[in-house]
Amino acid sequence: MAGVDKQLILESVGPVQAILDAHDGVVNVIDTSDGVIMISLEGGCTGCSSTPMTAMQIYYSLMKLEDVKDVIFVNGELPAYMRAFIDDKLGNESSN
């Protein structure tokens, strides 16, 4: 399977894009092979206390895409408990 389209990924970060733009944050899509999206949050995101919340919103948006199997933040910005919270939320949404 080919990678997921990088432009689609960037378009799907949704509501956080305006915040990223305002704070010089950059979503760098490193790899999309086999539906596993590898992302680095750079620029203004580096050291920002809001970065885990930004990562959570990006994870939530991207996991809704059909071809996306997982989202990995290479900088480690999505704590495991946030990932579990979103996975539960997505599971509940799909069962409704």
PDB file of N, CA, C and O in Angstrom:
ATOM      1  N   MET A   1       0.836  -1.187   0.000  1.00  0.00           N
ATOM      2  CA  MET A   1       0.000   0.000   0.000  1.00  0.00           C
ATOM      3  C   MET A   1       0.876   1.243   0.000  1.00  0.00           C
ATOM      4  O   MET A   1       1.847   1.337   0.751  1.00  0.00           O
ATOM      5  N   ALA A   2       0.527   2.169  -0.831  1.00  0.00           N
ATOM      6  CA  ALA A   2       1.271   3.426  -0.893  1.00  0.00           C
ATOM      7  C   ALA A   2       0.975   4.257   0.351  1.00  0.00           C
ATOM      8  O   ALA A   2       0.033   3.983   1.095  1.00  0.00           O
ATOM      9  N   GLY A   3       1.785   5.255   0.552  1.00  0.00           N
ATOM     10  CA  GLY A   3       1.576   6.138   1.685  1.00  0.00           C
ATOM     11  C   GLY A   3       0.344   7.008   1.504  1.00  0.00           C
ATOM     12  O   GLY A   3      -0.140   7.202   0.388  1.00  0.00           O
ATOM     13  N   VAL A   4      -0.150   7.524   2.609  1.00  0.00           N
ATOM     14  CA  VAL A   4      -1.276   8.452   2.588  1.00  0.00           C
ATOM     15  C   VAL A   4      -0.759   9.794   2.048  1.00  0.00           C
ATOM     16  O   VAL A   4       0.366  10.199   2.343  1.00  0.00           O
ATOM     17  N   ASP A   5      -1.589  10.470   1.262  1.00  0.00           N
ATOM     18  CA  ASP A   5      -1.200  11.732   0.639  1.00  0.00           C
ATOM     19  C   ASP A   5      -0.848  12.786   1.699  1.00  0.00           C
ATOM     20  O   ASP A   5      -1.656  13.092   2.576  1.00  0.00           O
ATOM     21  N   LYS A   6       0.362  13.330   1.605  1.00  0.00           N
ATOM     22  CA  LYS A   6       0.822  14.312   2.598  1.00  0.00           C
ATOM     23  C   LYS A   6      -0.056  15.554   2.619  1.00  0.00           C
ATOM     24  O   LYS A   6      -0.305  16.124   3.681  1.00  0.00           O
ATOM     25  N   GLN A   7      -0.528  15.976   1.443  1.00  0.00           N
ATOM     26  CA  GLN A   7      -1.381  17.162   1.397  1.00  0.00           C
ATOM     27  C   GLN A   7      -2.689  16.924   2.146  1.00  0.00           C
ATOM     28  O   GLN A   7      -3.184  17.813   2.839  1.00  0.00           O
ATOM     29  N   LEU A   8      -3.247  15.723   2.005  1.00  0.00           N
ATOM     30  CA  LEU A   8      -4.464  15.364   2.728  1.00  0.00           C
ATOM     31  C   LEU A   8      -4.215  15.424   4.233  1.00  0.00           C
ATOM     32  O   LEU A   8      -5.065  15.893   4.990  1.00  0.00           O
ATOM     33  N   ILE A   9      -3.067  14.957   4.654  1.00  0.00           N
ATOM     34  CA  ILE A   9      -2.720  14.996   6.077  1.00  0.00           C
ATOM     35  C   ILE A   9      -2.666  16.436   6.564  1.00  0.00           C
ATOM     36  O   ILE A   9      -3.240  16.770   7.600  1.00  0.00           O
ATOM     37  N   LEU A  10      -1.974  17.286   5.812  1.00  0.00           N
ATOM     38  CA  LEU A  10      -1.848  18.680   6.222  1.00  0.00           C
ATOM     39  C   LEU A  10      -3.201  19.383   6.238  1.00  0.00           C
ATOM     40  O   LEU A  10      -3.455  20.230   7.094  1.00  0.00           O
ATOM     41  N   GLU A  11      -4.065  19.031   5.292  1.00  0.00           N
ATOM     42  CA  GLU A  11      -5.408  19.622   5.259  1.00  0.00           C
ATOM     43  C   GLU A  11      -6.257  19.113   6.413  1.00  0.00           C
ATOM     44  O   GLU A  11      -7.204  19.782   6.828  1.00  0.00           O
ATOM     45  N   SER A  12      -5.931  17.946   6.931  1.00  0.00           N
ATOM     46  CA  SER A  12      -6.758  17.313   7.959  1.00  0.00           C
ATOM     47  C   SER A  12      -6.377  17.694   9.383  1.00  0.00           C
ATOM     48  O   SER A  12      -7.051  17.278  10.326  1.00  0.00           O
ATOM     49  N   VAL A  13      -5.315  18.474   9.562  1.00  0.00           N
ATOM     50  CA  VAL A  13      -4.973  18.871  10.929  1.00  0.00           C
ATOM     51  C   VAL A  13      -6.017  19.844  11.471  1.00  0.00           C
ATOM     52  O   VAL A  13      -6.025  20.165  12.659  1.00  0.00           O
ATOM     53  N   GLY A  14      -6.886  20.304  10.594  1.00  0.00           N
ATOM     54  CA  GLY A  14      -8.100  20.991  10.996  1.00  0.00           C
ATOM     55  C   GLY A  14      -7.906  22.249  11.805  1.00  0.00           C
ATOM     56  O   GLY A  14      -7.116  23.123  11.448  1.00  0.00           O
ATOM     57  N   PRO A  15      -8.651  22.332  12.920  1.00  0.00           N
ATOM     58  CA  PRO A  15      -8.708  23.582  13.681  1.00  0.00           C
ATOM     59  C   PRO A  15      -7.386  24.029  14.267  1.00  0.00           C
ATOM     60  O   PRO A  15      -7.238  25.198  14.623  1.00  0.00           O
ATOM     61  N   VAL A  16      -6.417  23.127  14.378  1.00  0.00           N
ATOM     62  CA  VAL A  16      -5.145  23.552  14.974  1.00  0.00           C
ATOM     63  C   VAL A  16      -4.282  24.346  14.002  1.00  0.00           C
ATOM     64  O   VAL A  16      -3.322  24.992  14.421  1.00  0.00           O
ATOM     65  N   GLN A  17      -4.605  24.309  12.712  1.00  0.00           N
ATOM     66  CA  GLN A  17      -3.747  24.990  11.738  1.00  0.00           C
ATOM     67  C   GLN A  17      -3.646  26.497  12.007  1.00  0.00           C
ATOM     68  O   GLN A  17      -2.566  27.077  11.888  1.00  0.00           O
ATOM     69  N   ALA A  18      -4.753  27.119  12.363  1.00  0.00           N
ATOM     70  CA  ALA A  18      -4.738  28.559  12.649  1.00  0.00           C
ATOM     71  C   ALA A  18      -3.849  28.870  13.856  1.00  0.00           C
ATOM     72  O   ALA A  18      -3.145  29.879  13.883  1.00  0.00           O
ATOM     73  N   ILE A  19      -3.897  27.979  14.854  1.00  0.00           N
ATOM     74  CA  ILE A  19      -3.061  28.156  16.045  1.00  0.00           C
ATOM     75  C   ILE A  19      -1.595  27.967  15.682  1.00  0.00           C
ATOM     76  O   ILE A  19      -0.732  28.732  16.112  1.00  0.00           O
ATOM     77  N   LEU A  20      -1.326  26.941  14.887  1.00  0.00           N
ATOM     78  CA  LEU A  20       0.054  26.712  14.447  1.00  0.00           C
ATOM     79  C   LEU A  20       0.587  27.928  13.696  1.00  0.00           C
ATOM     80  O   LEU A  20       1.707  28.380  13.935  1.00  0.00           O
ATOM     81  N   ASP A  21      -0.233  28.451  12.784  1.00  0.00           N
ATOM     82  CA  ASP A  21       0.184  29.619  11.997  1.00  0.00           C
ATOM     83  C   ASP A  21       0.487  30.811  12.900  1.00  0.00           C
ATOM     84  O   ASP A  21       1.467  31.525  12.688  1.00  0.00           O
ATOM     85  N   ALA A  22      -0.358  31.022  13.905  1.00  0.00           N
ATOM     86  CA  ALA A  22      -0.191  32.176  14.796  1.00  0.00           C
ATOM     87  C   ALA A  22       1.067  32.066  15.652  1.00  0.00           C
ATOM     88  O   ALA A  22       1.633  33.080  16.061  1.00  0.00           O
ATOM     89  N   HIS A  23       1.501  30.845  15.920  1.00  0.00           N
ATOM     90  CA  HIS A  23       2.656  30.637  16.795  1.00  0.00           C
ATOM     91  C   HIS A  23       3.878  30.104  16.060  1.00  0.00           C
ATOM     92  O   HIS A  23       4.808  29.590  16.682  1.00  0.00           O
ATOM     93  N   ASP A  24       3.876  30.227  14.740  1.00  0.00           N
ATOM     94  CA  ASP A  24       4.994  29.751  13.922  1.00  0.00           C
ATOM     95  C   ASP A  24       5.277  28.266  14.123  1.00  0.00           C
ATOM     96  O   ASP A  24       6.418  27.815  14.028  1.00  0.00           O
ATOM     97  N   GLY A  25       4.213  27.517  14.403  1.00  0.00           N
ATOM     98  CA  GLY A  25       4.352  26.073  14.537  1.00  0.00           C
ATOM     99  C   GLY A  25       4.284  25.417  13.171  1.00  0.00           C
ATOM    100  O   GLY A  25       3.602  25.901  12.268  1.00  0.00           O
ATOM    101  N   VAL A  26       4.991  24.320  13.030  1.00  0.00           N
ATOM    102  CA  VAL A  26       5.056  23.624  11.747  1.00  0.00           C
ATOM    103  C   VAL A  26       4.775  22.138  11.953  1.00  0.00           C
ATOM    104  O   VAL A  26       5.366  21.501  12.825  1.00  0.00           O
ATOM    105  N   VAL A  27       3.864  21.592  11.140  1.00  0.00           N
ATOM    106  CA  VAL A  27       3.637  20.151  11.107  1.00  0.00           C
ATOM    107  C   VAL A  27       4.475  19.604   9.964  1.00  0.00           C
ATOM    108  O   VAL A  27       4.213  19.903   8.800  1.00  0.00           O
ATOM    109  N   ASN A  28       5.472  18.811  10.289  1.00  0.00           N
ATOM    110  CA  ASN A  28       6.341  18.220   9.282  1.00  0.00           C
ATOM    111  C   ASN A  28       5.977  16.742   9.143  1.00  0.00           C
ATOM    112  O   ASN A  28       6.209  15.944  10.051  1.00  0.00           O
ATOM    113  N   VAL A  29       5.398  16.391   7.983  1.00  0.00           N
ATOM    114  CA  VAL A  29       5.036  14.999   7.720  1.00  0.00           C
ATOM    115  C   VAL A  29       6.283  14.286   7.205  1.00  0.00           C
ATOM    116  O   VAL A  29       6.762  14.571   6.108  1.00  0.00           O
ATOM    117  N   ILE A  30       6.798  13.365   7.999  1.00  0.00           N
ATOM    118  CA  ILE A  30       8.055  12.694   7.681  1.00  0.00           C
ATOM    119  C   ILE A  30       7.827  11.461   6.819  1.00  0.00           C
ATOM    120  O   ILE A  30       8.562  11.215   5.863  1.00  0.00           O
ATOM    121  N   ASP A  31       6.798  10.683   7.166  1.00  0.00           N
ATOM    122  CA  ASP A  31       6.557   9.444   6.434  1.00  0.00           C
ATOM    123  C   ASP A  31       5.080   9.091   6.545  1.00  0.00           C
ATOM    124  O   ASP A  31       4.418   9.417   7.531  1.00  0.00           O
ATOM    125  N   THR A  32       4.575   8.413   5.507  1.00  0.00           N
ATOM    126  CA  THR A  32       3.173   7.996   5.509  1.00  0.00           C
ATOM    127  C   THR A  32       3.029   6.538   5.076  1.00  0.00           C
ATOM    128  O   THR A  32       1.929   6.101   4.735  1.00  0.00           O
ATOM    129  N   SER A  33       4.106   5.799   5.085  1.00  0.00           N
ATOM    130  CA  SER A  33       4.093   4.419   4.587  1.00  0.00           C
ATOM    131  C   SER A  33       3.118   3.543   5.347  1.00  0.00           C
ATOM    132  O   SER A  33       3.016   3.617   6.572  1.00  0.00           O
ATOM    133  N   ASP A  34       2.402   2.711   4.604  1.00  0.00           N
ATOM    134  CA  ASP A  34       1.508   1.700   5.180  1.00  0.00           C
ATOM    135  C   ASP A  34       0.478   2.268   6.139  1.00  0.00           C
ATOM    136  O   ASP A  34       0.028   1.572   7.050  1.00  0.00           O
ATOM    137  N   GLY A  35       0.098   3.529   5.944  1.00  0.00           N
ATOM    138  CA  GLY A  35      -0.932   4.124   6.788  1.00  0.00           C
ATOM    139  C   GLY A  35      -0.447   4.572   8.152  1.00  0.00           C
ATOM    140  O   GLY A  35      -1.248   4.991   8.988  1.00  0.00           O
ATOM    141  N   VAL A  36       0.860   4.490   8.390  1.00  0.00           N
ATOM    142  CA  VAL A  36       1.428   4.968   9.648  1.00  0.00           C
ATOM    143  C   VAL A  36       2.040   6.338   9.374  1.00  0.00           C
ATOM    144  O   VAL A  36       3.032   6.464   8.656  1.00  0.00           O
ATOM    145  N   ILE A  37       1.427   7.352   9.960  1.00  0.00           N
ATOM    146  CA  ILE A  37       1.846   8.732   9.708  1.00  0.00           C
ATOM    147  C   ILE A  37       2.877   9.123  10.753  1.00  0.00           C
ATOM    148  O   ILE A  37       2.601   9.078  11.952  1.00  0.00           O
ATOM    149  N   MET A  38       4.071   9.508  10.298  1.00  0.00           N
ATOM    150  CA  MET A  38       5.106   9.997  11.210  1.00  0.00           C
ATOM    151  C   MET A  38       5.185  11.507  11.068  1.00  0.00           C
ATOM    152  O   MET A  38       5.407  12.037   9.980  1.00  0.00           O
ATOM    153  N   ILE A  39       4.999  12.186  12.195  1.00  0.00           N
ATOM    154  CA  ILE A  39       4.923  13.642  12.209  1.00  0.00           C
ATOM    155  C   ILE A  39       5.908  14.200  13.228  1.00  0.00           C
ATOM    156  O   ILE A  39       6.133  13.624  14.292  1.00  0.00           O
ATOM    157  N   SER A  40       6.485  15.337  12.867  1.00  0.00           N
ATOM    158  CA  SER A  40       7.297  16.107  13.796  1.00  0.00           C
ATOM    159  C   SER A  40       6.652  17.481  13.930  1.00  0.00           C
ATOM    160  O   SER A  40       6.333  18.119  12.927  1.00  0.00           O
ATOM    161  N   LEU A  41       6.461  17.935  15.156  1.00  0.00           N
ATOM    162  CA  LEU A  41       5.962  19.293  15.390  1.00  0.00           C
ATOM    163  C   LEU A  41       7.177  20.171  15.666  1.00  0.00           C
ATOM    164  O   LEU A  41       7.944  19.924  16.597  1.00  0.00           O
ATOM    165  N   GLU A  42       7.334  21.200  14.838  1.00  0.00           N
ATOM    166  CA  GLU A  42       8.562  21.992  14.872  1.00  0.00           C
ATOM    167  C   GLU A  42       8.250  23.480  14.982  1.00  0.00           C
ATOM    168  O   GLU A  42       7.101  23.880  15.167  1.00  0.00           O
ATOM    169  N   GLY A  43       9.284  24.277  14.866  1.00  0.00           N
ATOM    170  CA  GLY A  43       9.121  25.731  14.935  1.00  0.00           C
ATOM    171  C   GLY A  43       8.649  26.144  16.316  1.00  0.00           C
ATOM    172  O   GLY A  43       9.243  25.768  17.326  1.00  0.00           O
ATOM    173  N   GLY A  44       7.561  26.929  16.350  1.00  0.00           N
ATOM    174  CA  GLY A  44       7.027  27.424  17.611  1.00  0.00           C
ATOM    175  C   GLY A  44       6.527  26.333  18.533  1.00  0.00           C
ATOM    176  O   GLY A  44       6.312  26.581  19.720  1.00  0.00           O
ATOM    177  N   CYS A  45       6.335  25.124  18.011  1.00  0.00           N
ATOM    178  CA  CYS A  45       5.873  24.005  18.847  1.00  0.00           C
ATOM    179  C   CYS A  45       6.958  23.526  19.811  1.00  0.00           C
ATOM    180  O   CYS A  45       6.658  22.978  20.871  1.00  0.00           O
ATOM    181  N   THR A  46       8.204  23.735  19.439  1.00  0.00           N
ATOM    182  CA  THR A  46       9.321  23.249  20.236  1.00  0.00           C
ATOM    183  C   THR A  46       9.311  23.920  21.609  1.00  0.00           C
ATOM    184  O   THR A  46       9.477  25.134  21.723  1.00  0.00           O
ATOM    185  N   GLY A  47       9.116  23.125  22.627  1.00  0.00           N
ATOM    186  CA  GLY A  47       9.125  23.642  23.990  1.00  0.00           C
ATOM    187  C   GLY A  47       7.830  24.298  24.433  1.00  0.00           C
ATOM    188  O   GLY A  47       7.745  24.768  25.568  1.00  0.00           O
ATOM    189  N   CYS A  48       6.824  24.344  23.579  1.00  0.00           N
ATOM    190  CA  CYS A  48       5.554  24.984  23.937  1.00  0.00           C
ATOM    191  C   CYS A  48       4.751  24.066  24.847  1.00  0.00           C
ATOM    192  O   CYS A  48       4.649  22.868  24.583  1.00  0.00           O
ATOM    193  N   SER A  49       4.181  24.614  25.916  1.00  0.00           N
ATOM    194  CA  SER A  49       3.420  23.800  26.866  1.00  0.00           C
ATOM    195  C   SER A  49       2.113  23.287  26.273  1.00  0.00           C
ATOM    196  O   SER A  49       1.528  22.345  26.808  1.00  0.00           O
ATOM    197  N   SER A  50       1.644  23.884  25.183  1.00  0.00           N
ATOM    198  CA  SER A  50       0.398  23.445  24.558  1.00  0.00           C
ATOM    199  C   SER A  50       0.602  22.348  23.512  1.00  0.00           C
ATOM    200  O   SER A  50      -0.372  21.827  22.968  1.00  0.00           O
ATOM    201  N   THR A  51       1.839  21.997  23.229  1.00  0.00           N
ATOM    202  CA  THR A  51       2.121  21.033  22.168  1.00  0.00           C
ATOM    203  C   THR A  51       1.414  19.683  22.367  1.00  0.00           C
ATOM    204  O   THR A  51       0.914  19.132  21.386  1.00  0.00           O
ATOM    205  N   PRO A  52       1.346  19.118  23.591  1.00  0.00           N
ATOM    206  CA  PRO A  52       0.609  17.854  23.726  1.00  0.00           C
ATOM    207  C   PRO A  52      -0.869  17.982  23.335  1.00  0.00           C
ATOM    208  O   PRO A  52      -1.434  17.056  22.755  1.00  0.00           O
ATOM    209  N   MET A  53      -1.490  19.109  23.645  1.00  0.00           N
ATOM    210  CA  MET A  53      -2.889  19.312  23.256  1.00  0.00           C
ATOM    211  C   MET A  53      -2.999  19.447  21.738  1.00  0.00           C
ATOM    212  O   MET A  53      -3.948  18.945  21.136  1.00  0.00           O
ATOM    213  N   THR A  54      -2.051  20.108  21.134  1.00  0.00           N
ATOM    214  CA  THR A  54      -2.019  20.226  19.675  1.00  0.00           C
ATOM    215  C   THR A  54      -1.866  18.843  19.057  1.00  0.00           C
ATOM    216  O   THR A  54      -2.569  18.495  18.108  1.00  0.00           O
ATOM    217  N   ALA A  55      -0.946  18.062  19.599  1.00  0.00           N
ATOM    218  CA  ALA A  55      -0.725  16.695  19.102  1.00  0.00           C
ATOM    219  C   ALA A  55      -1.992  15.862  19.250  1.00  0.00           C
ATOM    220  O   ALA A  55      -2.324  15.074  18.364  1.00  0.00           O
ATOM    221  N   MET A  56      -2.699  16.029  20.361  1.00  0.00           N
ATOM    222  CA  MET A  56      -3.927  15.271  20.585  1.00  0.00           C
ATOM    223  C   MET A  56      -4.968  15.611  19.520  1.00  0.00           C
ATOM    224  O   MET A  56      -5.626  14.713  18.995  1.00  0.00           O
ATOM    225  N   GLN A  57      -5.124  16.884  19.197  1.00  0.00           N
ATOM    226  CA  GLN A  57      -6.096  17.293  18.178  1.00  0.00           C
ATOM    227  C   GLN A  57      -5.702  16.759  16.798  1.00  0.00           C
ATOM    228  O   GLN A  57      -6.557  16.315  16.032  1.00  0.00           O
ATOM    229  N   ILE A  58      -4.410  16.804  16.488  1.00  0.00           N
ATOM    230  CA  ILE A  58      -3.931  16.285  15.201  1.00  0.00           C
ATOM    231  C   ILE A  58      -4.178  14.779  15.123  1.00  0.00           C
ATOM    232  O   ILE A  58      -4.655  14.274  14.107  1.00  0.00           O
ATOM    233  N   TYR A  59      -3.853  14.073  16.193  1.00  0.00           N
ATOM    234  CA  TYR A  59      -4.066  12.621  16.243  1.00  0.00           C
ATOM    235  C   TYR A  59      -5.544  12.302  16.019  1.00  0.00           C
ATOM    236  O   TYR A  59      -5.884  11.424  15.227  1.00  0.00           O
ATOM    237  N   TYR A  60      -6.411  13.019  16.719  1.00  0.00           N
ATOM    238  CA  TYR A  60      -7.856  12.809  16.594  1.00  0.00           C
ATOM    239  C   TYR A  60      -8.321  13.029  15.154  1.00  0.00           C
ATOM    240  O   TYR A  60      -9.075  12.221  14.613  1.00  0.00           O
ATOM    241  N   SER A  61      -7.876  14.108  14.545  1.00  0.00           N
ATOM    242  CA  SER A  61      -8.283  14.428  13.168  1.00  0.00           C
ATOM    243  C   SER A  61      -7.779  13.388  12.179  1.00  0.00           C
ATOM    244  O   SER A  61      -8.527  12.943  11.309  1.00  0.00           O
ATOM    245  N   LEU A  62      -6.519  13.002  12.307  1.00  0.00           N
ATOM    246  CA  LEU A  62      -5.928  12.079  11.338  1.00  0.00           C
ATOM    247  C   LEU A  62      -6.440  10.654  11.488  1.00  0.00           C
ATOM    248  O   LEU A  62      -6.568   9.939  10.495  1.00  0.00           O
ATOM    249  N   MET A  63      -6.735  10.230  12.715  1.00  0.00           N
ATOM    250  CA  MET A  63      -7.214   8.867  12.914  1.00  0.00           C
ATOM    251  C   MET A  63      -8.618   8.663  12.336  1.00  0.00           C
ATOM    252  O   MET A  63      -9.074   7.528  12.199  1.00  0.00           O
ATOM    253  N   LYS A  64      -9.288   9.741  12.004  1.00  0.00           N
ATOM    254  CA  LYS A  64     -10.600   9.652  11.365  1.00  0.00           C
ATOM    255  C   LYS A  64     -10.480   9.352   9.868  1.00  0.00           C
ATOM    256  O   LYS A  64     -11.455   8.949   9.234  1.00  0.00           O
ATOM    257  N   LEU A  65      -9.290   9.546   9.308  1.00  0.00           N
ATOM    258  CA  LEU A  65      -9.088   9.293   7.883  1.00  0.00           C
ATOM    259  C   LEU A  65      -9.053   7.788   7.625  1.00  0.00           C
ATOM    260  O   LEU A  65      -8.477   7.025   8.400  1.00  0.00           O
ATOM    261  N   GLU A  66      -9.665   7.386   6.547  1.00  0.00           N
ATOM    262  CA  GLU A  66      -9.852   5.973   6.242  1.00  0.00           C
ATOM    263  C   GLU A  66      -8.551   5.170   6.167  1.00  0.00           C
ATOM    264  O   GLU A  66      -8.478   4.062   6.698  1.00  0.00           O
ATOM    265  N   ASP A  67      -7.536   5.716   5.517  1.00  0.00           N
ATOM    266  CA  ASP A  67      -6.301   4.959   5.279  1.00  0.00           C
ATOM    267  C   ASP A  67      -5.277   5.068   6.399  1.00  0.00           C
ATOM    268  O   ASP A  67      -4.209   4.460   6.314  1.00  0.00           O
ATOM    269  N   VAL A  68      -5.577   5.827   7.443  1.00  0.00           N
ATOM    270  CA  VAL A  68      -4.613   6.031   8.523  1.00  0.00           C
ATOM    271  C   VAL A  68      -4.783   4.952   9.590  1.00  0.00           C
ATOM    272  O   VAL A  68      -5.863   4.770  10.151  1.00  0.00           O
ATOM    273  N   LYS A  69      -3.678   4.239   9.855  1.00  0.00           N
ATOM    274  CA  LYS A  69      -3.689   3.178  10.863  1.00  0.00           C
ATOM    275  C   LYS A  69      -3.142   3.671  12.205  1.00  0.00           C
ATOM    276  O   LYS A  69      -3.582   3.228  13.266  1.00  0.00           O
ATOM    277  N   ASP A  70      -2.181   4.589  12.141  1.00  0.00           N
ATOM    278  CA  ASP A  70      -1.589   5.116  13.378  1.00  0.00           C
ATOM    279  C   ASP A  70      -0.900   6.433  13.066  1.00  0.00           C
ATOM    280  O   ASP A  70      -0.554   6.719  11.920  1.00  0.00           O
ATOM    281  N   VAL A  71      -0.710   7.224  14.107  1.00  0.00           N
ATOM    282  CA  VAL A  71       0.009   8.499  13.990  1.00  0.00           C
ATOM    283  C   VAL A  71       1.097   8.485  15.053  1.00  0.00           C
ATOM    284  O   VAL A  71       0.818   8.337  16.242  1.00  0.00           O
ATOM    285  N   ILE A  72       2.331   8.640  14.614  1.00  0.00           N
ATOM    286  CA  ILE A  72       3.485   8.640  15.513  1.00  0.00           C
ATOM    287  C   ILE A  72       4.092  10.037  15.510  1.00  0.00           C
ATOM    288  O   ILE A  72       4.421  10.578  14.454  1.00  0.00           O
ATOM    289  N   PHE A  73       4.237  10.615  16.698  1.00  0.00           N
ATOM    290  CA  PHE A  73       4.913  11.907  16.818  1.00  0.00           C
ATOM    291  C   PHE A  73       6.366  11.611  17.175  1.00  0.00           C
ATOM    292  O   PHE A  73       6.658  11.125  18.267  1.00  0.00           O
ATOM    293  N   VAL A  74       7.260  11.903  16.261  1.00  0.00           N
ATOM    294  CA  VAL A  74       8.658  11.517  16.469  1.00  0.00           C
ATOM    295  C   VAL A  74       9.288  12.281  17.633  1.00  0.00           C
ATOM    296  O   VAL A  74      10.291  11.840  18.194  1.00  0.00           O
ATOM    297  N   ASN A  75       8.705  13.419  17.997  1.00  0.00           N
ATOM    298  CA  ASN A  75       9.214  14.177  19.138  1.00  0.00           C
ATOM    299  C   ASN A  75       8.591  13.680  20.442  1.00  0.00           C
ATOM    300  O   ASN A  75       8.944  14.164  21.517  1.00  0.00           O
ATOM    301  N   GLY A  76       7.671  12.722  20.358  1.00  0.00           N
ATOM    302  CA  GLY A  76       7.045  12.163  21.554  1.00  0.00           C
ATOM    303  C   GLY A  76       6.037  13.077  22.206  1.00  0.00           C
ATOM    304  O   GLY A  76       5.874  13.043  23.425  1.00  0.00           O
ATOM    305  N   GLU A  77       5.337  13.917  21.403  1.00  0.00           N
ATOM    306  CA  GLU A  77       4.472  14.915  22.011  1.00  0.00           C
ATOM    307  C   GLU A  77       3.083  14.434  22.401  1.00  0.00           C
ATOM    308  O   GLU A  77       2.301  15.207  22.954  1.00  0.00           O
ATOM    309  N   LEU A  78       2.762  13.183  22.127  1.00  0.00           N
ATOM    310  CA  LEU A  78       1.437  12.689  22.497  1.00  0.00           C
ATOM    311  C   LEU A  78       1.590  11.653  23.606  1.00  0.00           C
ATOM    312  O   LEU A  78       1.929  10.500  23.339  1.00  0.00           O
ATOM    313  N   PRO A  79       1.335  12.068  24.866  1.00  0.00           N
ATOM    314  CA  PRO A  79       1.462  11.126  25.979  1.00  0.00           C
ATOM    315  C   PRO A  79       0.505   9.951  25.818  1.00  0.00           C
ATOM    316  O   PRO A  79      -0.559  10.089  25.213  1.00  0.00           O
ATOM    317  N   ALA A  80       0.881   8.804  26.355  1.00  0.00           N
ATOM    318  CA  ALA A  80       0.099   7.579  26.206  1.00  0.00           C
ATOM    319  C   ALA A  80      -1.334   7.738  26.711  1.00  0.00           C
ATOM    320  O   ALA A  80      -2.259   7.191  26.112  1.00  0.00           O
ATOM    321  N   TYR A  81      -1.529   8.478  27.802  1.00  0.00           N
ATOM    322  CA  TYR A  81      -2.888   8.612  28.337  1.00  0.00           C
ATOM    323  C   TYR A  81      -3.771   9.422  27.397  1.00  0.00           C
ATOM    324  O   TYR A  81      -4.975   9.175  27.317  1.00  0.00           O
ATOM    325  N   MET A  82      -3.187  10.390  26.681  1.00  0.00           N
ATOM    326  CA  MET A  82      -3.960  11.163  25.704  1.00  0.00           C
ATOM    327  C   MET A  82      -4.318  10.284  24.502  1.00  0.00           C
ATOM    328  O   MET A  82      -5.432  10.354  23.983  1.00  0.00           O
ATOM    329  N   ARG A  83      -3.381   9.474  24.074  1.00  0.00           N
ATOM    330  CA  ARG A  83      -3.624   8.552  22.958  1.00  0.00           C
ATOM    331  C   ARG A  83      -4.759   7.592  23.325  1.00  0.00           C
ATOM    332  O   ARG A  83      -5.646   7.344  22.509  1.00  0.00           O
ATOM    333  N   ALA A  84      -4.736   7.052  24.544  1.00  0.00           N
ATOM    334  CA  ALA A  84      -5.774   6.128  24.988  1.00  0.00           C
ATOM    335  C   ALA A  84      -7.135   6.828  25.049  1.00  0.00           C
ATOM    336  O   ALA A  84      -8.153   6.244  24.676  1.00  0.00           O
ATOM    337  N   PHE A  85      -7.148   8.064  25.514  1.00  0.00           N
ATOM    338  CA  PHE A  85      -8.386   8.837  25.589  1.00  0.00           C
ATOM    339  C   PHE A  85      -9.007   9.016  24.205  1.00  0.00           C
ATOM    340  O   PHE A  85     -10.209   8.819  24.027  1.00  0.00           O
ATOM    341  N   ILE A  86      -8.184   9.389  23.230  1.00  0.00           N
ATOM    342  CA  ILE A  86      -8.685   9.595  21.866  1.00  0.00           C
ATOM    343  C   ILE A  86      -9.124   8.267  21.252  1.00  0.00           C
ATOM    344  O   ILE A  86     -10.157   8.209  20.587  1.00  0.00           O
ATOM    345  N   ASP A  87      -8.357   7.208  21.466  1.00  0.00           N
ATOM    346  CA  ASP A  87      -8.742   5.898  20.935  1.00  0.00           C
ATOM    347  C   ASP A  87     -10.126   5.485  21.472  1.00  0.00           C
ATOM    348  O   ASP A  87     -10.962   4.979  20.723  1.00  0.00           O
ATOM    349  N   ASP A  88     -10.353   5.707  22.772  1.00  0.00           N
ATOM    350  CA  ASP A  88     -11.657   5.395  23.357  1.00  0.00           C
ATOM    351  C   ASP A  88     -12.750   6.242  22.727  1.00  0.00           C
ATOM    352  O   ASP A  88     -13.824   5.732  22.406  1.00  0.00           O
ATOM    353  N   LYS A  89     -12.488   7.531  22.548  1.00  0.00           N
ATOM    354  CA  LYS A  89     -13.462   8.443  21.955  1.00  0.00           C
ATOM    355  C   LYS A  89     -13.801   8.023  20.521  1.00  0.00           C
ATOM    356  O   LYS A  89     -14.970   8.004  20.135  1.00  0.00           O
ATOM    357  N   LEU A  90     -12.788   7.692  19.746  1.00  0.00           N
ATOM    358  CA  LEU A  90     -13.017   7.256  18.375  1.00  0.00           C
ATOM    359  C   LEU A  90     -13.797   5.944  18.337  1.00  0.00           C
ATOM    360  O   LEU A  90     -14.656   5.752  17.477  1.00  0.00           O
ATOM    361  N   GLY A  91     -13.493   5.039  19.277  1.00  0.00           N
ATOM    362  CA  GLY A  91     -14.206   3.781  19.348  1.00  0.00           C
ATOM    363  C   GLY A  91     -15.679   3.987  19.663  1.00  0.00           C
ATOM    364  O   GLY A  91     -16.546   3.320  19.099  1.00  0.00           O
ATOM    365  N   ASN A  92     -15.950   4.912  20.566  1.00  0.00           N
ATOM    366  CA  ASN A  92     -17.334   5.219  20.923  1.00  0.00           C
ATOM    367  C   ASN A  92     -18.068   5.864  19.761  1.00  0.00           C
ATOM    368  O   ASN A  92     -19.240   5.572  19.525  1.00  0.00           O
ATOM    369  N   GLU A  93     -17.380   6.746  19.028  1.00  0.00           N
ATOM    370  CA  GLU A  93     -18.003   7.419  17.885  1.00  0.00           C
ATOM    371  C   GLU A  93     -18.349   6.427  16.785  1.00  0.00           C
ATOM    372  O   GLU A  93     -19.397   6.545  16.149  1.00  0.00           O
ATOM    373  N   SER A  94     -17.477   5.450  16.557  1.00  0.00           N
ATOM    374  CA  SER A  94     -17.714   4.500  15.462  1.00  0.00           C
ATOM    375  C   SER A  94     -18.805   3.485  15.823  1.00  0.00           C
ATOM    376  O   SER A  94     -19.414   2.892  14.933  1.00  0.00           O
ATOM    377  N   SER A  95     -19.053   3.286  17.108  1.00  0.00           N
ATOM    378  CA  SER A  95     -20.085   2.328  17.500  1.00  0.00           C
ATOM    379  C   SER A  95     -21.475   2.970  17.573  1.00  0.00           C
ATOM    380  O   SER A  95     -22.470   2.269  17.756  1.00  0.00           O
ATOM    381  N   ASN A  96     -21.545   4.275  17.435  1.00  0.00           N
ATOM    382  CA  ASN A  96     -22.841   4.966  17.475  1.00  0.00           C
ATOM    383  C   ASN A  96     -23.492   5.025  16.124  1.00  0.00           C
ATOM    384  O   ASN A  96     -24.586   5.573  15.989  1.00  0.00           O
TER     385      ASN A  96
END
